[in-house]
Amino acid sequence: MRFRQAFTTVAIAALLPLPALADELSESRVKELVLEAIRENPEIVMEAVAILEQRQAQAQELSQAQVLNDQRDLIENDPNAPVLGNAEGDVTVVEFFDYNCPYCRRVKPEVRALIEDDPNIRLVYREWPILGDGSVFAAKAALAARKQDKYEEFHWAMMGLEGRAEEASVLRVAEEIGLDIAQLRKDMEAPEVEEHIATSMQLTQALGFNGTPSFVIGDALVPGFVEKAQLVDLVEEARKVED
Protein backbone atom coordinates (compact mmCIF):
# COMPACT_ATOMS: atom_id res chain seq x y z
CA MET A 1 0.00 0.00 0.00
CA ARG A 2 2.84 2.43 0.84
CA PHE A 3 4.47 1.65 -2.51
CA ARG A 4 1.18 2.37 -4.30
CA GLN A 5 0.74 5.67 -2.46
CA ALA A 6 4.33 6.70 -3.13
CA PHE A 7 4.12 5.76 -6.78
CA THR A 8 0.82 7.61 -7.13
CA THR A 9 2.44 10.71 -5.67
CA VAL A 10 5.32 10.47 -8.12
CA ALA A 11 2.95 9.80 -11.00
CA ILE A 12 0.85 12.82 -10.09
CA ALA A 13 3.99 14.92 -9.84
CA ALA A 14 4.93 13.76 -13.31
CA LEU A 15 1.60 15.06 -14.57
CA LEU A 16 2.16 18.54 -13.14
CA PRO A 17 2.86 21.41 -15.57
CA LEU A 18 6.50 22.04 -16.38
CA PRO A 19 6.68 25.47 -14.63
CA ALA A 20 5.92 23.75 -11.36
CA LEU A 21 8.76 21.30 -11.92
CA ALA A 22 11.16 24.19 -12.42
CA ASP A 23 11.06 24.85 -8.69
CA GLU A 24 13.45 23.10 -6.35
CA LEU A 25 11.30 20.10 -5.38
CA SER A 26 11.88 19.10 -1.80
CA GLU A 27 9.69 16.31 -0.45
CA SER A 28 7.44 18.78 1.32
CA ARG A 29 7.16 20.92 -1.83
CA VAL A 30 6.18 17.88 -3.89
CA LYS A 31 3.44 17.10 -1.38
CA GLU A 32 2.17 20.68 -1.54
CA LEU A 33 2.07 20.56 -5.34
CA VAL A 34 0.31 17.22 -5.34
CA LEU A 35 -2.36 18.44 -2.93
CA GLU A 36 -2.84 21.59 -4.97
CA ALA A 37 -3.13 19.60 -8.18
CA ILE A 38 -5.65 17.22 -6.63
CA ARG A 39 -7.80 20.08 -5.37
CA GLU A 40 -7.82 21.72 -8.79
CA ASN A 41 -8.06 18.52 -10.83
CA PRO A 42 -9.46 15.57 -8.79
CA GLU A 43 -9.41 13.37 -11.90
CA ILE A 44 -5.62 13.47 -11.81
CA VAL A 45 -5.72 10.80 -9.09
CA MET A 46 -7.42 8.29 -11.39
CA GLU A 47 -4.97 9.18 -14.15
CA ALA A 48 -2.05 8.51 -11.82
CA VAL A 49 -3.53 5.20 -10.68
CA ALA A 50 -3.99 4.19 -14.33
CA ILE A 51 -0.32 4.94 -14.98
CA LEU A 52 0.66 2.83 -11.99
CA GLU A 53 -1.50 -0.11 -13.05
CA GLN A 54 -0.23 0.06 -16.64
CA ARG A 55 3.40 0.05 -15.51
CA GLN A 56 2.78 -2.80 -13.09
CA ALA A 57 1.11 -4.83 -15.86
CA GLN A 58 4.01 -4.15 -18.22
CA ALA A 59 6.53 -5.15 -15.55
CA GLN A 60 4.60 -8.37 -14.87
CA GLU A 61 4.46 -9.23 -18.57
CA LEU A 62 8.20 -8.69 -18.92
CA SER A 63 8.86 -10.81 -15.84
CA GLN A 64 6.61 -13.62 -17.09
CA ALA A 65 8.22 -13.54 -20.53
CA GLN A 66 11.66 -13.77 -18.95
CA VAL A 67 10.63 -16.71 -16.76
CA LEU A 68 9.11 -18.46 -19.76
CA ASN A 69 12.30 -17.94 -21.73
CA ASP A 70 14.56 -19.09 -18.89
CA GLN A 71 12.43 -22.03 -17.77
CA ARG A 72 10.94 -23.22 -21.05
CA ASP A 73 12.89 -26.47 -21.12
CA LEU A 74 11.74 -27.38 -17.61
CA ILE A 75 8.16 -26.31 -18.34
CA GLU A 76 7.87 -28.28 -21.56
CA ASN A 77 10.39 -31.10 -21.23
CA ASP A 78 10.60 -32.04 -17.56
CA PRO A 79 11.14 -35.83 -17.63
CA ASN A 80 9.22 -35.98 -14.35
CA ALA A 81 6.00 -34.67 -15.92
CA PRO A 82 3.43 -36.94 -17.62
CA VAL A 83 3.04 -36.52 -21.37
CA LEU A 84 -0.13 -37.42 -23.28
CA GLY A 85 -0.89 -37.11 -26.94
CA ASN A 86 2.11 -37.31 -29.27
CA ALA A 87 5.38 -37.38 -27.32
CA GLU A 88 7.13 -36.20 -30.51
CA GLY A 89 4.55 -33.56 -31.38
CA ASP A 90 5.55 -30.20 -32.81
CA VAL A 91 3.60 -28.08 -30.32
CA THR A 92 3.58 -28.54 -26.56
CA VAL A 93 0.54 -27.66 -24.46
CA VAL A 94 1.22 -27.54 -20.73
CA GLU A 95 -1.70 -27.60 -18.28
CA PHE A 96 -1.41 -26.91 -14.56
CA PHE A 97 -4.46 -28.36 -12.83
CA ASP A 98 -6.10 -29.63 -9.65
CA TYR A 99 -8.48 -32.60 -9.51
CA ASN A 100 -10.85 -30.65 -7.26
CA CYS A 101 -11.02 -27.66 -9.60
CA PRO A 102 -14.45 -27.52 -11.29
CA TYR A 103 -13.04 -25.56 -14.23
CA CYS A 104 -10.36 -28.21 -14.74
CA ARG A 105 -13.11 -30.81 -14.97
CA ARG A 106 -15.02 -28.61 -17.40
CA VAL A 107 -11.96 -28.17 -19.60
CA LYS A 108 -11.27 -31.92 -19.71
CA PRO A 109 -13.41 -32.63 -22.83
CA GLU A 110 -11.97 -29.55 -24.55
CA VAL A 111 -8.38 -30.71 -24.00
CA ARG A 112 -9.15 -34.32 -24.80
CA ALA A 113 -10.84 -33.35 -28.07
CA LEU A 114 -7.85 -31.16 -28.90
CA ILE A 115 -5.31 -33.97 -28.72
CA GLU A 116 -7.65 -36.44 -30.40
CA ASP A 117 -8.19 -34.11 -33.36
CA ASP A 118 -4.58 -32.94 -33.66
CA PRO A 119 -2.05 -35.81 -33.68
CA ASN A 120 0.92 -33.45 -33.43
CA ILE A 121 0.30 -32.07 -29.94
CA ARG A 122 2.35 -32.97 -26.87
CA LEU A 123 0.18 -32.52 -23.80
CA VAL A 124 2.23 -32.06 -20.64
CA TYR A 125 0.36 -32.33 -17.37
CA ARG A 126 1.57 -30.58 -14.25
CA GLU A 127 -0.18 -31.62 -11.06
CA TRP A 128 -0.78 -28.47 -9.03
CA PRO A 129 -2.82 -29.47 -5.96
CA ILE A 130 -3.89 -26.21 -4.33
CA LEU A 131 -7.42 -27.00 -3.16
CA GLY A 132 -6.82 -28.95 0.02
CA ASP A 133 -5.53 -32.27 1.32
CA GLY A 134 -7.78 -34.26 -1.01
CA SER A 135 -6.17 -32.56 -3.98
CA VAL A 136 -2.70 -33.42 -2.70
CA PHE A 137 -3.67 -37.06 -2.18
CA ALA A 138 -5.17 -37.23 -5.68
CA ALA A 139 -2.11 -35.66 -7.29
CA LYS A 140 0.22 -38.06 -5.52
CA ALA A 141 -1.93 -41.03 -6.51
CA ALA A 142 -1.99 -39.92 -10.14
CA LEU A 143 1.77 -39.49 -10.28
CA ALA A 144 2.26 -42.83 -8.54
CA ALA A 145 0.00 -44.51 -11.11
CA ARG A 146 2.80 -43.97 -13.64
CA LYS A 147 4.65 -46.89 -12.07
CA GLN A 148 1.76 -49.13 -13.15
CA ASP A 149 1.45 -47.48 -16.59
CA LYS A 150 -2.01 -46.16 -15.78
CA TYR A 151 -1.52 -42.42 -15.42
CA GLU A 152 -3.65 -41.46 -18.43
CA GLU A 153 -6.48 -43.85 -17.55
CA PHE A 154 -6.44 -42.69 -13.94
CA HIS A 155 -6.31 -39.02 -14.96
CA TRP A 156 -9.37 -39.17 -17.22
CA ALA A 157 -11.27 -41.19 -14.63
CA MET A 158 -10.44 -38.66 -11.90
CA MET A 159 -11.51 -35.77 -14.12
CA GLY A 160 -14.87 -37.50 -14.50
CA LEU A 161 -15.28 -37.96 -10.75
CA GLU A 162 -18.48 -36.66 -9.19
CA GLY A 163 -17.92 -34.93 -5.88
CA ARG A 164 -14.66 -34.02 -4.24
CA ALA A 165 -11.43 -35.91 -4.68
CA GLU A 166 -10.63 -37.24 -1.21
CA GLU A 167 -8.68 -40.29 -0.09
CA ALA A 168 -11.70 -42.60 -0.22
CA SER A 169 -12.94 -41.46 -3.63
CA VAL A 170 -9.43 -41.46 -5.10
CA LEU A 171 -8.80 -45.03 -3.96
CA ARG A 172 -12.20 -46.08 -5.27
CA VAL A 173 -11.29 -44.79 -8.73
CA ALA A 174 -7.89 -46.47 -8.47
CA GLU A 175 -9.54 -49.80 -7.72
CA GLU A 176 -12.03 -49.38 -10.55
CA ILE A 177 -9.28 -49.02 -13.14
CA GLY A 178 -7.34 -51.95 -11.72
CA LEU A 179 -4.49 -50.31 -9.83
CA ASP A 180 -2.68 -52.28 -7.14
CA ILE A 181 -3.58 -50.15 -4.11
CA ALA A 182 -0.75 -51.35 -1.88
CA GLN A 183 1.78 -50.60 -4.61
CA LEU A 184 0.11 -47.27 -5.31
CA ARG A 185 0.36 -46.17 -1.67
CA LYS A 186 4.03 -47.08 -1.63
CA ASP A 187 4.77 -45.26 -4.88
CA MET A 188 2.94 -42.16 -3.67
CA GLU A 189 5.81 -41.57 -1.25
CA ALA A 190 8.50 -41.70 -3.93
CA PRO A 191 10.74 -38.60 -4.05
CA GLU A 192 9.89 -37.90 -7.68
CA VAL A 193 6.24 -37.41 -6.68
CA GLU A 194 7.12 -34.70 -4.16
CA GLU A 195 9.57 -33.21 -6.65
CA HIS A 196 6.95 -32.90 -9.37
CA ILE A 197 4.50 -31.09 -7.09
CA ALA A 198 7.21 -28.80 -5.68
CA THR A 199 8.33 -27.90 -9.19
CA SER A 200 4.75 -27.10 -10.19
CA MET A 201 4.45 -24.77 -7.20
CA GLN A 202 7.69 -22.99 -8.11
CA LEU A 203 6.80 -22.61 -11.78
CA THR A 204 3.30 -21.28 -11.19
CA GLN A 205 4.60 -18.72 -8.71
CA ALA A 206 7.28 -17.57 -11.15
CA LEU A 207 4.81 -17.42 -14.04
CA GLY A 208 2.28 -15.46 -12.01
CA PHE A 209 -0.50 -18.05 -12.20
CA ASN A 210 -2.94 -17.85 -9.30
CA GLY A 211 -5.54 -20.49 -10.13
CA THR A 212 -6.37 -23.62 -12.06
CA PRO A 213 -6.48 -24.49 -14.83
CA SER A 214 -3.58 -22.54 -16.31
CA PHE A 215 -1.96 -23.24 -19.65
CA VAL A 216 1.34 -22.53 -21.35
CA ILE A 217 1.09 -22.79 -25.14
CA GLY A 218 4.07 -21.46 -27.03
CA ASP A 219 4.62 -17.93 -25.74
CA ALA A 220 1.07 -17.62 -24.42
CA LEU A 221 0.21 -17.86 -20.73
CA VAL A 222 -3.49 -18.68 -20.48
CA PRO A 223 -5.23 -18.74 -17.09
CA GLY A 224 -8.70 -20.18 -16.63
CA PHE A 225 -11.18 -22.26 -18.61
CA VAL A 226 -10.56 -22.32 -22.35
CA GLU A 227 -12.79 -23.77 -25.04
CA LYS A 228 -11.37 -26.06 -27.69
CA ALA A 229 -11.64 -23.43 -30.45
CA GLN A 230 -9.43 -21.04 -28.51
CA LEU A 231 -6.97 -23.83 -27.74
CA VAL A 232 -6.78 -24.61 -31.46
CA ASP A 233 -6.04 -20.95 -32.23
CA LEU A 234 -3.30 -20.84 -29.60
CA VAL A 235 -1.75 -24.05 -30.93
CA GLU A 236 -1.76 -22.69 -34.49
CA GLU A 237 -0.16 -19.47 -33.32
CA ALA A 238 2.56 -21.42 -31.53
CA ARG A 239 3.04 -23.52 -34.64
CA LYS A 240 3.58 -20.40 -36.78
CA VAL A 241 6.26 -19.20 -34.39
CA GLU A 242 8.00 -22.58 -34.54
CA ASP A 243 7.99 -22.45 -38.33
Wavefront OBJ file of the C-alpha trace (Angstrom):
o trace
v 0.000 0.000 0.000
v 2.844 2.426 0.842
v 4.470 1.651 -2.511
v 1.181 2.365 -4.305
v 0.742 5.672 -2.461
v 4.327 6.702 -3.130
v 4.118 5.764 -6.779
v 0.815 7.615 -7.129
v 2.443 10.714 -5.665
v 5.321 10.473 -8.119
v 2.952 9.799 -10.997
v 0.853 12.823 -10.086
v 3.988 14.924 -9.845
v 4.930 13.759 -13.315
v 1.599 15.056 -14.572
v 2.156 18.544 -13.142
v 2.856 21.408 -15.567
v 6.503 22.043 -16.376
v 6.677 25.466 -14.634
v 5.917 23.752 -11.355
v 8.761 21.304 -11.917
v 11.160 24.192 -12.423
v 11.064 24.855 -8.690
v 13.450 23.100 -6.354
v 11.305 20.100 -5.381
v 11.879 19.102 -1.804
v 9.693 16.312 -0.454
v 7.445 18.780 1.322
v 7.163 20.917 -1.828
v 6.180 17.876 -3.886
v 3.439 17.095 -1.385
v 2.168 20.683 -1.543
v 2.071 20.564 -5.344
v 0.307 17.221 -5.336
v -2.361 18.440 -2.932
v -2.841 21.593 -4.965
v -3.131 19.600 -8.182
v -5.648 17.221 -6.628
v -7.803 20.083 -5.369
v -7.819 21.723 -8.785
v -8.061 18.519 -10.830
v -9.464 15.571 -8.791
v -9.415 13.367 -11.901
v -5.621 13.467 -11.811
v -5.718 10.801 -9.089
v -7.416 8.288 -11.391
v -4.970 9.176 -14.151
v -2.051 8.515 -11.820
v -3.528 5.202 -10.684
v -3.994 4.195 -14.327
v -0.322 4.935 -14.976
v 0.658 2.827 -11.986
v -1.496 -0.113 -13.054
v -0.228 0.061 -16.640
v 3.404 0.052 -15.514
v 2.777 -2.797 -13.092
v 1.109 -4.832 -15.859
v 4.012 -4.155 -18.223
v 6.526 -5.151 -15.554
v 4.602 -8.369 -14.870
v 4.461 -9.229 -18.574
v 8.204 -8.694 -18.921
v 8.857 -10.812 -15.841
v 6.615 -13.624 -17.089
v 8.220 -13.541 -20.527
v 11.660 -13.770 -18.953
v 10.626 -16.708 -16.757
v 9.105 -18.461 -19.757
v 12.295 -17.939 -21.730
v 14.563 -19.086 -18.895
v 12.427 -22.030 -17.767
v 10.939 -23.221 -21.054
v 12.891 -26.469 -21.123
v 11.737 -27.377 -17.614
v 8.155 -26.314 -18.335
v 7.872 -28.280 -21.565
v 10.391 -31.098 -21.228
v 10.596 -32.044 -17.560
v 11.139 -35.830 -17.629
v 9.222 -35.982 -14.350
v 6.004 -34.673 -15.924
v 3.431 -36.941 -17.617
v 3.042 -36.517 -21.374
v -0.131 -37.420 -23.276
v -0.893 -37.106 -26.944
v 2.105 -37.310 -29.266
v 5.378 -37.384 -27.320
v 7.135 -36.202 -30.506
v 4.550 -33.556 -31.379
v 5.554 -30.198 -32.812
v 3.595 -28.084 -30.316
v 3.580 -28.541 -26.555
v 0.540 -27.662 -24.463
v 1.217 -27.536 -20.726
v -1.697 -27.601 -18.284
v -1.407 -26.912 -14.562
v -4.456 -28.359 -12.827
v -6.102 -29.625 -9.646
v -8.482 -32.598 -9.514
v -10.850 -30.647 -7.263
v -11.024 -27.659 -9.604
v -14.455 -27.520 -11.295
v -13.040 -25.560 -14.229
v -10.358 -28.213 -14.737
v -13.107 -30.805 -14.970
v -15.016 -28.606 -17.403
v -11.956 -28.170 -19.603
v -11.270 -31.923 -19.713
v -13.405 -32.626 -22.826
v -11.965 -29.555 -24.550
v -8.383 -30.709 -23.997
v -9.154 -34.322 -24.803
v -10.840 -33.347 -28.067
v -7.855 -31.158 -28.897
v -5.311 -33.974 -28.721
v -7.650 -36.443 -30.397
v -8.187 -34.114 -33.361
v -4.577 -32.943 -33.657
v -2.047 -35.813 -33.682
v 0.921 -33.451 -33.427
v 0.303 -32.073 -29.939
v 2.346 -32.966 -26.872
v 0.179 -32.517 -23.798
v 2.225 -32.059 -20.643
v 0.361 -32.334 -17.365
v 1.573 -30.583 -14.246
v -0.177 -31.625 -11.060
v -0.780 -28.474 -9.028
v -2.820 -29.471 -5.960
v -3.885 -26.213 -4.328
v -7.418 -26.999 -3.155
v -6.819 -28.954 0.021
v -5.525 -32.265 1.320
v -7.775 -34.257 -1.010
v -6.170 -32.556 -3.983
v -2.702 -33.416 -2.702
v -3.665 -37.062 -2.180
v -5.169 -37.228 -5.678
v -2.107 -35.663 -7.288
v 0.222 -38.064 -5.521
v -1.926 -41.035 -6.513
v -1.987 -39.917 -10.138
v 1.771 -39.492 -10.280
v 2.264 -42.834 -8.539
v -0.001 -44.513 -11.114
v 2.800 -43.972 -13.638
v 4.653 -46.887 -12.075
v 1.759 -49.129 -13.150
v 1.446 -47.476 -16.589
v -2.008 -46.158 -15.776
v -1.518 -42.415 -15.423
v -3.649 -41.458 -18.433
v -6.479 -43.847 -17.551
v -6.441 -42.691 -13.945
v -6.312 -39.020 -14.963
v -9.370 -39.170 -17.222
v -11.266 -41.189 -14.627
v -10.441 -38.655 -11.897
v -11.508 -35.774 -14.117
v -14.872 -37.502 -14.499
v -15.276 -37.956 -10.748
v -18.479 -36.659 -9.191
v -17.916 -34.931 -5.882
v -14.655 -34.017 -4.242
v -11.433 -35.913 -4.680
v -10.627 -37.237 -1.211
v -8.680 -40.294 -0.095
v -11.702 -42.601 -0.221
v -12.942 -41.455 -3.633
v -9.428 -41.459 -5.102
v -8.800 -45.026 -3.959
v -12.198 -46.083 -5.267
v -11.290 -44.793 -8.733
v -7.894 -46.472 -8.470
v -9.541 -49.803 -7.722
v -12.030 -49.382 -10.546
v -9.282 -49.018 -13.142
v -7.335 -51.951 -11.722
v -4.494 -50.315 -9.834
v -2.678 -52.280 -7.139
v -3.577 -50.151 -4.112
v -0.751 -51.352 -1.881
v 1.780 -50.600 -4.611
v 0.106 -47.272 -5.305
v 0.363 -46.174 -1.668
v 4.034 -47.085 -1.628
v 4.773 -45.258 -4.879
v 2.935 -42.157 -3.667
v 5.809 -41.574 -1.245
v 8.497 -41.698 -3.931
v 10.739 -38.601 -4.051
v 9.890 -37.896 -7.684
v 6.241 -37.410 -6.678
v 7.117 -34.702 -4.165
v 9.575 -33.210 -6.645
v 6.949 -32.900 -9.369
v 4.499 -31.091 -7.087
v 7.206 -28.801 -5.679
v 8.330 -27.897 -9.195
v 4.749 -27.101 -10.187
v 4.451 -24.768 -7.202
v 7.686 -22.989 -8.105
v 6.804 -22.612 -11.785
v 3.302 -21.275 -11.189
v 4.599 -18.717 -8.710
v 7.277 -17.571 -11.146
v 4.809 -17.421 -14.041
v 2.281 -15.459 -12.006
v -0.502 -18.048 -12.197
v -2.941 -17.846 -9.301
v -5.537 -20.487 -10.127
v -6.373 -23.618 -12.058
v -6.484 -24.492 -14.825
v -3.584 -22.535 -16.308
v -1.956 -23.242 -19.646
v 1.342 -22.529 -21.347
v 1.086 -22.787 -25.139
v 4.067 -21.458 -27.026
v 4.616 -17.927 -25.742
v 1.068 -17.619 -24.423
v 0.206 -17.858 -20.729
v -3.488 -18.681 -20.481
v -5.235 -18.740 -17.088
v -8.704 -20.184 -16.634
v -11.180 -22.257 -18.608
v -10.557 -22.318 -22.352
v -12.787 -23.775 -25.043
v -11.367 -26.056 -27.694
v -11.644 -23.433 -30.455
v -9.426 -21.042 -28.511
v -6.966 -23.833 -27.744
v -6.778 -24.612 -31.461
v -6.040 -20.953 -32.230
v -3.299 -20.845 -29.598
v -1.750 -24.052 -30.931
v -1.763 -22.692 -34.485
v -0.164 -19.466 -33.324
v 2.555 -21.423 -31.526
v 3.036 -23.524 -34.645
v 3.583 -20.401 -36.776
v 6.263 -19.202 -34.386
v 8.000 -22.581 -34.538
v 7.987 -22.446 -38.333
l 1 2 3 4 5 6 7 8 9 10 11 12 13 14 15 16 17 18 19 20 21 22 23 24 25 26 27 28 29 30 31 32 33 34 35 36 37 38 39 40 41 42 43 44 45 46 47 48 49 50 51 52 53 54 55 56 57 58 59 60 61 62 63 64 65 66 67 68 69 70 71 72 73 74 75 76 77 78 79 80 81 82 83 84 85 86 87 88 89 90 91 92 93 94 95 96 97 98 99 100 101 102 103 104 105 106 107 108 109 110 111 112 113 114 115 116 117 118 119 120 121 122 123 124 125 126 127 128 129 130 131 132 133 134 135 136 137 138 139 140 141 142 143 144 145 146 147 148 149 150 151 152 153 154 155 156 157 158 159 160 161 162 163 164 165 166 167 168 169 170 171 172 173 174 175 176 177 178 179 180 181 182 183 184 185 186 187 188 189 190 191 192 193 194 195 196 197 198 199 200 201 202 203 204 205 206 207 208 209 210 211 212 213 214 215 216 217 218 219 220 221 222 223 224 225 226 227 228 229 230 231 232 233 234 235 236 237 238 239 240 241 242 243
